[in-house]
Amino acid sequence: MKSGCAHLEELRQELHSGHWPTASSPELRAHVGCCRRCTQEVALTIHLRQARLEALDESRPEPASLIWWRAQARRREAVLARATRPIVAAQAFAVLVVLAAIAVLAARNWRAVVGHALAAPTSIASLVDLWGLAPMIAAATLLMTLGAVAVYLTTDRR
């Protein structure tokens, strides 16, 4: 392809080597100032170089170590989730067993519970005199334990 300009190859070499315009001869710079084809060559080359630099800046890949670390973290999370599934199922089963035991005990002793509720003492002091201190301590311990289990089951584990 014939370009029509005798200085075009020299200009291309200067542009390719990165010497344009600082290390170029004054004659070549003067020629580029008056030759339309060489002016277009310089403008196009500068524009393409700038576009290439911008594309390289935008496409900086993440370091391989960071990608590897993220993959390992995802793998650990997946393994942990798989390992905790049986534990969560066992906890749910234990809660169901406890609830079933409470329901069975309440059903078997319903009449006694209703009878004690109707004849319930009006103060804690008379209740302690009637039953002793052990049932009160057991009831308080049971309430604290159930409260702790409820808090444990409802908090986020992360």
C-alpha positions in Angstrom: 0.0 0.0 0.0 1.5 3.3 -1.1 1.1 6.1 1.5 2.1 9.1 -0.6 4.5 10.5 2.0 8.2 9.9 2.0 8.5 10.6 5.8 5.7 8.2 6.9 8.0 5.2 7.5 10.5 7.3 9.5 7.6 8.7 11.5 6.2 5.3 12.2 9.6 4.1 13.4 9.8 7.1 15.8 6.3 6.5 17.1 7.0 2.8 17.5 10.2 3.3 19.4 8.6 6.0 21.6 10.9 8.8 20.5 8.1 11.0 19.1 8.2 14.0 19.6 11.1 14.5 22.1 13.9 12.7 20.2 12.6 13.4 16.7 14.5 15.6 14.4 13.2 19.2 14.0 12.7 18.5 10.2 10.3 15.6 10.9 8.4 17.6 13.5 8.1 20.5 11.0 7.0 18.0 8.3 4.3 16.5 10.6 3.0 20.0 11.2 2.3 20.6 7.5 1.6 17.0 6.2 -2.0 15.9 6.8 -1.3 12.2 6.5 1.5 12.3 9.0 -0.6 14.4 11.4 -3.4 11.8 11.2 -0.8 9.0 11.8 0.5 10.7 15.0 -3.1 11.5 16.3 -4.2 7.9 15.6 -1.2 6.3 17.3 -1.4 8.6 20.3 -5.2 7.8 20.6 -4.7 4.1 20.3 -1.9 4.1 22.9 -4.1 6.0 25.3 -7.0 3.6 24.7 -4.6 0.6 25.3 -3.4 2.1 28.6 -6.9 2.8 29.8 -8.0 -0.8 28.9 -5.0 -2.2 30.7 -5.8 -0.1 33.8 -9.4 -1.3 33.8 -8.6 -4.9 33.3 -6.0 -5.4 36.1 -6.6 -8.9 37.3 -6.7 -9.7 41.0 -3.7 -11.4 42.4 -3.8 -15.2 42.2 -3.2 -15.5 45.9 -6.4 -13.5 46.6 -8.4 -15.7 44.2 -7.0 -18.8 45.9 -7.8 -17.5 49.4 -11.4 -16.7 48.4 -11.8 -20.2 46.9 -10.4 -21.8 50.1 -12.7 -19.7 52.3 -15.8 -20.7 50.2 -14.7 -24.4 50.4 -14.3 -24.2 54.2 -17.7 -22.6 54.5 -19.3 -25.3 52.4 -17.6 -28.0 54.4 -18.7 -26.4 57.7 -22.3 -26.1 56.4 -22.3 -29.7 55.5 -20.8 -30.7 58.8 -23.3 -28.7 60.9 -26.4 -30.1 59.1 -26.5 -33.2 61.3 -25.9 -31.2 64.4 -28.8 -28.9 63.6 -31.0 -31.9 62.8 -30.0 -33.4 66.2 -30.8 -30.2 68.0 -34.2 -30.0 66.3 -34.9 -33.7 67.2 -33.9 -33.1 70.8 -36.3 -30.1 71.1 -39.1 -32.2 69.6 -38.4 -35.0 72.1 -38.4 -32.5 75.0 -41.7 -31.0 73.8 -43.2 -34.4 73.4 -42.1 -35.5 76.9 -43.6 -32.3 78.3 -46.9 -32.9 76.5 -47.0 -36.6 77.6 -46.3 -35.7 81.2 -48.9 -32.9 81.2 -51.5 -35.3 79.6 -50.8 -38.0 82.1 -50.9 -35.8 85.2 -53.5 -33.3 84.0 -55.9 -33.9 86.9 -53.1 -33.5 89.5 -51.9 -30.3 87.8 -55.4 -28.8 87.8 -56.0 -29.9 91.4 -52.8 -28.3 92.5 -53.5 -25.2 90.6 -56.9 -24.8 92.2 -55.5 -25.3 95.6 -52.4 -23.2 94.9 -51.0 -21.2 97.8 -51.3 -17.5 97.5 -47.6 -16.7 98.3 -44.2 -18.1 97.7 -43.6 -18.5 101.4 -46.6 -20.8 101.8 -45.5 -22.7 98.7 -42.0 -23.3 100.2 -43.7 -24.5 103.4 -45.9 -26.8 101.4 -43.4 -28.4 99.0 -40.0 -27.4 100.4 -37.2 -25.5 98.7 -36.0 -28.2 96.2 -38.9 -27.8 93.7 -38.4 -24.0 93.7 -34.7 -24.4 92.9 -35.4 -27.0 90.2 -38.0 -24.7 88.6 -35.6 -21.7 88.6 -32.9 -23.9 87.2 -35.2 -25.2 84.5 -36.3 -21.7 83.5 -32.7 -20.4 83.3 -31.6 -23.4 81.2 -34.5 -23.1 78.8 -33.8 -19.4 78.5 -30.1 -20.0 77.7 -31.1 -22.7 75.1 -33.6 -20.2 73.5 -30.9 -17.5 73.4 -28.4 -20.0 71.9 -30.7 -21.2 69.2 -31.8 -17.7 68.2 -28.4 -16.0 68.0 -26.4 -15.8 64.8 -23.4 -18.1 64.9 -21.1 -16.0 62.6 
